Amino acid sequence: MLNRRSLIVSSVAAAFSTAVPVTALAQHAPPSAAQIERSLSAAPRKRLRRQDRVERHELKRRRDLRIAAPSIEIQAINFEFGSARIPRGELWKAEEIAIAMRRILQRNPAEVFLIEGHTDAVGSRYSNQILSEQRASSLRQILVRRFAVDGYALETIGYGEDYLLVPTQAPEWRNRRVTLRRVTDFVLR
């Protein structure tokens, strides 16, 4: 049985939880450089013989290979609705990615990473496809120009609304993201 005080406390807590803006939720617990490095350094979920490896452009069409690659979803970069710009206040998150990638590249300069851009399902498929490509390119540009990650190690692709984390047609910040994959074990060098 609830007394008056616990009823007030639970009401305030409920009101607070629904009043937290989505942007605050999107910024919750971004992965550290160490977490990103651990995720991307993991062994792939499957092994390919050298003769079965593919060209970089073919990898982008091979979902079976992409999902087998070590990866991490980066939802912490809060892309605004309809935007591919990484806000200045979020550049430190891109720097965490750069630190992780540079550490991995120091161990093996031949590493290859795939940056996948994603959108939510609001808008046309065509505009979402373009926007997702721009998001991946935006992160790549910042990693190369601002944080000195080797551009040859980075491939980009956009998948639009094809791989929603949260299946909804409504605006959803968790779907506006990038995915990083270390695809070295699947591509020809």
C-alpha positions in Angstrom: 0.0 0.0 0.0 1.4 3.4 -1.0 1.4 6.2 1.6 1.2 9.8 0.5 5.0 10.4 0.6 5.8 7.4 -1.5 3.0 8.3 -3.9 4.5 11.8 -4.4 8.0 10.4 -4.8 6.9 7.9 -7.4 4.9 10.5 -9.2 7.8 12.9 -9.4 10.1 10.1 -10.6 7.6 9.1 -13.3 7.3 12.7 -14.4 11.0 13.2 -14.5 11.6 10.0 -16.5 9.1 11.1 -19.2 10.4 14.7 -19.1 14.0 13.8 -20.0 14.6 15.1 -23.5 15.7 12.6 -26.2 19.0 14.4 -26.8 19.9 13.8 -23.1 19.2 10.1 -23.5 21.2 9.9 -26.7 24.2 11.2 -24.9 24.0 8.6 -22.1 27.1 6.6 -21.7 29.0 7.0 -24.9 31.6 4.2 -25.4 35.2 5.1 -24.4 38.2 4.6 -26.7 39.1 1.5 -24.8 35.6 0.0 -25.3 35.6 0.8 -29.0 39.1 -0.7 -29.3 38.0 -3.9 -27.5 34.9 -4.3 -29.7 36.8 -3.7 -33.0 39.8 -5.8 -32.0 37.6 -8.9 -31.3 37.9 -11.9 -33.5 35.5 -12.1 -36.5 32.4 -14.3 -36.0 33.6 -16.4 -39.0 36.9 -17.0 -40.8 37.4 -16.6 -44.5 40.1 -18.3 -46.5 42.3 -15.9 -48.3 40.9 -16.9 -51.7 37.3 -16.2 -50.5 38.1 -12.5 -49.5 36.3 -9.8 -51.5 37.1 -6.4 -52.9 36.2 -3.4 -50.7 33.3 -2.4 -52.9 31.9 -5.9 -52.9 32.0 -6.1 -49.1 29.5 -3.3 -48.9 26.9 -5.5 -50.6 27.7 -8.6 -48.5 25.6 -8.4 -45.4 26.7 -11.9 -44.3 30.3 -10.7 -44.2 29.6 -7.3 -42.6 27.6 -8.9 -39.7 30.4 -11.4 -39.1 33.0 -8.5 -38.7 33.8 -7.1 -35.2 31.6 -4.0 -34.8 30.2 -1.4 -32.5 27.1 0.7 -32.8 27.9 4.3 -32.1 24.6 5.9 -31.0 26.4 8.4 -28.9 27.0 10.8 -31.8 23.6 12.5 -31.7 22.7 13.3 -35.3 19.9 15.8 -35.4 16.9 14.9 -37.4 17.7 15.3 -41.1 21.3 16.3 -40.5 24.7 14.6 -41.1 26.6 17.3 -39.2 28.4 16.2 -36.1 27.8 19.0 -33.6 31.0 20.7 -32.2 30.0 19.6 -28.7 30.2 16.0 -29.8 33.6 16.1 -31.5 35.1 14.5 -28.3 33.1 11.4 -29.2 34.6 11.2 -32.6 38.0 11.7 -30.9 37.3 8.5 -28.8 36.7 6.6 -32.1 39.9 8.1 -33.6 42.0 7.1 -30.5 40.7 3.5 -30.8 41.3 3.3 -34.5 44.8 4.8 -34.3 45.8 2.2 -31.6 44.5 -0.6 -33.8 46.3 0.8 -36.8 49.6 1.1 -34.8 49.5 -2.7 -34.2 48.6 -3.4 -37.9 48.7 -0.5 -40.4 46.8 -2.7 -43.0 43.6 -2.7 -40.9 40.4 -1.7 -42.8 37.3 -0.2 -41.1 33.8 0.3 -42.5 31.8 3.2 -41.3 28.1 2.6 -41.9 25.6 5.5 -41.8 22.0 4.9 -40.7 18.8 6.9 -40.5 15.4 6.5 -38.9 12.4 5.7 -41.2 11.0 9.2 -41.4 11.1 10.6 -45.0 11.6 9.0 -48.3 13.8 6.0 -48.9 15.9 8.1 -51.3 16.5 11.0 -49.0 17.3 8.6 -46.1 19.8 6.8 -48.3 21.6 10.0 -49.2 21.5 11.2 -45.6 23.0 7.9 -44.3 25.8 8.2 -46.8 26.5 11.8 -45.7 26.6 10.7 -42.0 29.2 8.1 -42.7 31.2 10.5 -44.8 30.9 13.2 -42.2 32.5 11.0 -39.5 35.2 9.8 -42.0 36.1 13.4 -42.8 36.4 14.4 -39.1 38.5 11.2 -38.3 40.9 12.0 -41.2 41.1 15.8 -41.1 40.8 16.5 -37.4 42.1 13.4 -35.7 44.7 12.1 -38.3 43.3 8.6 -38.9 44.7 7.2 -42.1 42.0 7.7 -44.7 43.0 4.6 -46.7 41.9 2.5 -43.7 38.4 3.9 -43.8 35.6 2.9 -46.1 32.1 4.4 -45.9 28.6 3.4 -46.9 25.1 4.4 -46.1 22.2 2.0 -45.5 19.4 4.5 -45.0 16.5 3.0 -43.1 17.3 -0.6 -44.0 18.7 -1.7 -40.6 16.7 0.0 -37.9 17.7 -0.8 -34.3 14.2 0.2 -33.2 11.6 -0.9 -35.7 9.3 2.2 -36.0 8.2 4.6 -38.6 8.3 7.4 -36.1 11.4 9.6 -35.5 13.8 7.6 -33.3 17.2 8.9 -32.3 18.6 5.5 -31.8 18.3 4.7 -35.5 20.2 7.9 -36.4 23.7 6.4 -35.9 26.9 5.1 -37.3 28.2 1.5 -37.1 31.9 0.8 -37.1 33.2 -2.5 -38.4 36.8 -3.8 -38.6 36.6 -5.7 -41.9 40.3 -6.5 -42.5 39.7 -10.2 -42.4 37.2 -10.1 -45.3 38.8 -7.8 -47.8 41.6 -8.4 -50.3 44.7 -6.3 -49.8 
